[in-house]
C-alpha cells in the first residue's frame, strides 16, 4: 500500500501546485481551494507512507517525481519550457529516484 499512498500523495501535490499557479496568489477562489485541498491531501497521504518507508526515501521519491511531473505540466499548460540545464538536473533527480527504488535496501517492497 505504500506505493499506492505515495502515488496519491504525488498526484494530489501536482494538482495542488497546478492550482496554486492559477490562483494568482490566492486571489481567485476556486483554484485557491483546490490548491489547499490538494496540498492537504498530499501531506495526509505522505504521512501514511511515512509509517511504511523511511522519511528520506519517501520524500525523495515524492519530491523528485513531483518536480519532474509539475515541470512537464508547466511546459504544456503554462508554456514554461525548461532549458537544457534544468532538463539535465531533472534527469539526474529521476535517476536518483530509480536508483533508490531499484538498489536501496531501505525501500520496502
URKAUR-V561831 format. One record per backbone hydrogen bond with DSSP energy under -1.0 kcal/mol. NH is the residue of the N-H (numbers start at 1). CO is the residue of the C=O. If there is no record, write none. Layout:
BEGIN
{{NH	CO} {NH	CO}}
END
This chain:
BEGIN
{{5	1} {6	2} {7	3} {8	4} {9	5} {10	6} {11	7} {12	8} {13	9} {14	10} {15	11} {16	12} {17	13} {18	14} {19	15} {20	16} {21	17} {22	18} {23	19} {27	23} {28	23} {32	28} {33	29} {34	30} {35	31} {36	32} {37	33} {38	34} {39	35} {40	36} {41	37} {42	38} {43	39} {44	40} {45	41} {46	42} {47	43} {48	44} {49	45} {50	46} {51	48} {52	49} {53	49} {58	54} {59	55} {60	56} {61	57} {62	58} {63	59} {64	60} {65	61} {66	62} {67	63} {68	64} {69	65} {70	66} {71	67} {72	68} {73	69} {74	70} {75	71} {76	72} {77	73} {78	74} {80	74} {87	83} {88	84} {89	85} {90	86} {91	87} {92	88} {93	89} {94	90} {95	91} {96	92} {97	93} {98	94} {99	95} {100	96} {101	97} {102	98} {103	99} {104	100}}
END
